[in-house]
Amino acid sequence: MSVSLRSLAVCALAAAAMMAVPAQAFVYHGYHIMPTAKYMAKLRKTGHVPPPADTVNYYGGSVFSAVKVVNVIWGPNVNPTTVSTVSGLGAALPNSTYLDQGSAEYSTKGVKAINGHKSTNQTIVRGTFLGQTQITPKNQSTDLTDEDVQKELKYQIKKGHLPARDLNTLYMIYFPTTVSITLDGLVSCQDFGAYHFAVNDTKLSKKNLFYAVEPDCQSGIGFITFAASHEFMEATTDNVPTPGSFPDFPQAWNDSQGFEVADLCGTSGTLTAGSASFEVTQYFLNSTHACSKGNYTSP
C-alpha cells in the first residue's frame, strides 16, 4: 500500500546536535510532519511556522488498552548500543509511570467523541513487553519504502519469527545506519526521524497491524530513545494516525489540526528502570493544557 503523508501523522525528530528549533510538528501543504532542522529551515523560508499547542480532542478512534511492545531489530548491523538499550526501553515503556499519565488523560471509556462518533470505550492500563527479535530481512535492500517495511513485517509474522499481531500489539522497528526509508518522497534522517502507522488507515479493522519506524540517524542513543518514546505514546493514544491534518474518525486523540500528543511538546524527561535510565519525550496533557513535566519510573 502506498502511504500518503496527507493521511499519515509522521512523527519525525531532529537530533539534539542538529536541532535549531523546538521539536514541534506543523502542517505544510496538508502534510503533518515533525521535520529535521534541515527540512524545517527549508520550510521556514516559505513562511511556515509551528502552530501553538491546542486542546487534544477525541474523534472516536481506538487506543491501546494494554499495549504489547515487540522490538524488531532489522538484521545484524543495528548499532549494538541501540540493540542493548532499546531492550530495556521496550520493557520499561509499557510498565511505567510514563504510561500512567497518558492512561489518566486519554482512555476513551465514557468519552464522547467531538464529531459525535461512537466511543471505543477503552481504558488504558499498563501493558507488557513481548521481547526483542533480530530478524533476517527477506528484503535486503538498504533503500526501503514504507510499503517495503509493511511487507517485511507481515512476512516475518507469517513465518512465526515475530509474535502474532492483535489490536494491542505495537512492533517497534530499529534499523542500521545504512538503511534509508522513503515515505511519500521524504527521506529518513534528511527530512524525518521516525513515524508510526497502521496498515489499515481508513477504518477500525480487527486485522490491523501497528508499527513504528525508528531509523538510525547517527545522532546518539538519546535521540533513539526520545524518538521511540515519542512514537510509543502517540501510537498508544492514536494507533490509526489518519487523516493527518484533518482529524476525524478513525483517529483517536488529536488537536484540531491533527497533531498527536507528543507532537505538541519538544522537551524531555528521564525514565528510570532499575539501574538504567532513558531519555523520553514529554507529551501534552489536557488537564494542565501544557506538556508533562518531571521524570518517570518503571515498574
C-alpha positions in Angstrom: 0.0 0.0 0.0 1.3 3.4 -0.9 1.1 5.8 2.1 0.3 9.4 1.5 1.5 11.9 4.0 -1.9 13.6 3.7 -3.3 10.7 5.6 -0.2 9.9 7.8 0.8 11.6 11.0 4.6 11.5 10.6 6.4 11.9 13.9 9.9 12.9 12.9 12.6 14.2 15.2 15.8 16.1 14.7 18.9 15.1 16.6 19.8 17.3 19.5 23.1 18.3 17.9 21.3 19.2 14.7 18.3 21.0 16.1 18.0 24.7 15.7 14.3 24.9 16.5 11.9 23.3 19.1 10.9 19.8 18.2 7.3 20.6 17.3 5.2 19.5 14.4 3.3 21.6 12.0 1.3 21.4 8.8 2.8 22.2 5.4 0.5 21.8 2.3 -1.5 19.2 4.2 1.5 17.3 5.4 1.7 16.6 9.1 5.4 16.3 10.0 8.0 17.0 12.6 10.9 17.9 10.4 14.6 17.7 10.9 16.4 21.0 11.4 17.4 20.9 7.7 13.9 20.4 6.5 12.5 22.9 9.0 14.9 25.6 7.6 13.7 24.9 4.1 10.1 25.3 5.2 10.7 28.4 7.2 11.9 30.1 4.0 8.4 29.7 2.7 6.9 31.3 5.8 5.6 28.1 7.5 6.0 28.1 11.3 4.8 25.6 14.0 1.3 26.3 15.4 0.6 26.8 19.1 -0.4 23.8 21.2 -4.2 23.2 21.1 -6.6 21.1 23.2 -6.5 17.4 22.2 -9.9 16.1 21.2 -11.3 12.6 20.9 -12.6 11.6 17.4 -13.9 8.1 18.1 -10.9 6.1 17.1 -9.0 3.4 19.1 -6.2 3.4 21.6 -4.1 0.5 23.0 -6.0 -0.8 26.1 -2.9 -2.7 27.2 -0.1 -2.2 24.8 2.2 -5.1 23.9 5.5 -3.9 22.7 7.6 -6.0 20.3 11.1 -4.8 19.4 12.2 -5.7 15.9 15.9 -5.4 15.1 16.4 -5.1 11.3 19.2 -7.6 10.7 22.7 -8.0 12.3 24.0 -4.5 11.7 21.9 -2.4 14.0 24.2 -0.4 16.4 25.0 -2.6 19.4 24.3 0.2 21.8 20.9 0.6 20.3 20.2 -3.1 20.5 21.1 -3.3 24.2 19.5 -0.1 25.2 16.1 -0.4 23.5 15.6 -3.9 25.0 15.4 -2.2 28.4 13.4 0.7 27.0 10.9 -1.7 25.4 10.3 -3.3 28.7 10.1 -0.1 30.6 7.7 2.0 28.5 4.5 -0.1 28.8 5.0 -0.7 32.5 5.8 2.8 33.9 4.5 6.0 35.4 5.3 7.4 31.9 2.3 5.5 30.5 0.2 6.1 33.6 -0.1 9.9 32.8 -1.4 9.1 29.4 -3.8 6.5 30.7 -5.4 9.0 33.1 -5.8 11.6 30.3 -6.6 9.5 27.2 -8.7 6.5 27.9 -11.8 6.6 25.9 -14.3 4.9 28.2 -17.3 7.1 28.7 -15.8 9.9 26.5 -18.0 11.4 23.8 -16.2 12.0 20.5 -16.2 15.6 19.3 -17.6 14.5 16.0 -20.5 12.6 17.5 -18.9 9.2 16.7 -19.4 6.2 19.0 -16.6 5.8 21.5 -14.5 2.6 21.6 -14.9 2.7 25.5 -11.4 1.6 26.2 -9.4 2.1 29.4 -5.7 2.4 29.0 -3.8 0.3 31.6 -0.2 -0.8 31.8 1.0 -3.2 29.1 3.7 -5.8 28.5 6.9 -6.3 26.6 6.8 -9.4 24.4 10.5 -9.3 23.7 13.1 -8.3 21.2 13.9 -10.2 18.0 16.6 -9.8 15.4 15.1 -10.7 12.0 16.8 -11.7 8.8 15.0 -9.5 6.4 13.8 -11.1 3.2 14.3 -7.7 1.6 18.0 -7.0 1.8 17.8 -3.5 0.1 19.2 -0.6 2.0 16.8 1.7 0.3 13.3 0.9 1.6 9.9 2.4 1.2 7.2 2.3 3.8 5.4 -0.4 1.7 8.6 -2.5 1.9 8.6 -2.2 5.7 5.0 -3.3 5.9 5.6 -6.3 3.6 8.6 -7.4 5.6 6.7 -7.1 8.9 3.8 -9.2 7.5 6.3 -11.8 6.2 8.1 -12.2 9.5 4.9 -12.6 11.4 3.5 -15.1 8.9 6.7 -17.2 9.2 6.4 -17.2 13.0 9.6 -15.1 13.5 7.6 -12.4 15.4 4.7 -12.7 17.8 1.3 -12.7 16.1 -0.5 -9.3 15.6 -3.5 -8.2 17.5 -5.2 -4.9 18.3 -2.9 -4.2 21.3 0.5 -5.1 19.7 3.0 -2.4 18.6 6.0 -3.5 16.5 8.9 -1.0 17.1 11.4 -1.5 14.3 15.1 -0.4 14.7 17.3 -0.1 11.6 21.1 0.1 10.8 22.6 3.4 9.8 23.0 2.0 6.3 19.2 1.6 5.8 17.2 4.6 4.4 13.4 4.7 4.5 11.4 6.8 2.0 7.9 7.9 2.9 6.0 9.6 0.1 9.1 11.4 -1.2 10.6 12.3 2.2 13.7 10.5 3.3 14.6 9.3 6.8 17.2 11.4 8.7 17.2 14.0 5.9 13.5 15.0 6.3 12.1 12.9 9.2 13.4 10.9 12.2 10.6 8.4 13.0 7.0 7.7 12.5 4.2 5.3 13.5 1.4 3.9 11.3 -1.3 1.3 10.9 -1.6 -0.9 7.8 -5.3 -0.2 7.5 -5.6 3.6 7.9 -9.2 4.1 6.8 -11.2 2.2 9.5 -11.0 0.2 12.7 -10.1 -3.2 11.5 -9.9 -6.4 13.5 -6.9 -7.5 11.5 -4.9 -4.2 11.7 -1.2 -4.1 12.1 0.5 -1.3 14.1 4.2 -0.4 13.8 6.8 2.3 14.4 9.8 3.0 12.2 13.0 4.1 14.0 15.8 4.8 11.6 19.4 5.4 13.0 20.4 9.0 12.2 23.8 8.6 13.9 22.7 11.1 16.5 23.3 9.1 19.7 21.3 6.8 21.8 19.4 9.7 23.5 17.9 10.6 20.1 16.8 6.9 19.5 15.1 6.7 22.9 13.5 10.1 22.6 12.1 9.2 19.1 11.0 5.7 20.3 9.1 7.1 23.3 7.5 9.7 21.1 6.1 7.1 18.7 5.1 4.8 21.6 3.0 7.4 23.3 1.4 8.6 20.1 0.6 5.1 18.9 -0.9 4.2 22.3 -3.2 7.2 22.2 -3.9 7.2 18.5 -3.0 3.9 16.8 -4.6 4.7 13.5 -3.0 8.1 12.7 -5.1 9.3 9.8 -6.1 11.6 8.1 -3.2 13.7 9.4 -4.0 17.4 9.1 -7.8 16.9 9.0 -8.7 14.9 12.2 -11.7 12.7 12.1 -12.6 9.1 12.7 -10.8 6.7 12.8 -8.3 8.9 14.6 -8.5 8.9 18.4 -6.8 11.8 20.2 -5.6 14.8 18.2 -5.8 18.5 18.3 -7.9 20.4 15.8 -5.0 20.3 13.2 -4.4 16.6 13.6 -1.3 16.8 15.8 -0.9 14.0 18.3 0.0 14.3 22.0 3.8 14.2 21.6 3.8 16.5 18.5 2.8 19.3 20.8 5.9 19.0 23.1 9.6 19.1 22.4 11.0 18.8 26.0 12.4 15.6 27.5 12.4 13.7 30.8 14.0 10.6 32.2 12.5 7.2 32.5 14.4 5.1 35.1 14.1 1.3 35.3 16.4 -0.2 37.9 20.0 0.9 37.2 19.1 2.0 33.6 17.7 5.4 32.5 16.3 6.6 29.2 15.7 10.0 27.7 12.0 10.2 26.8 9.7 12.9 25.2 7.2 14.8 27.3 3.7 14.9 25.9 0.7 17.1 26.0 -1.8 16.9 28.9 -5.3 18.3 28.5 -5.7 18.6 32.3 -3.0 21.2 32.5 -3.1 22.4 28.9 0.7 22.0 28.9 3.4 19.4 28.4 4.0 16.7 31.0 6.9 17.5 33.4 9.3 15.6 35.6 10.8 12.1 35.4 9.3 8.6 35.4 9.9 5.2 36.8 9.4 1.5 35.9 7.9 -0.7 37.3 
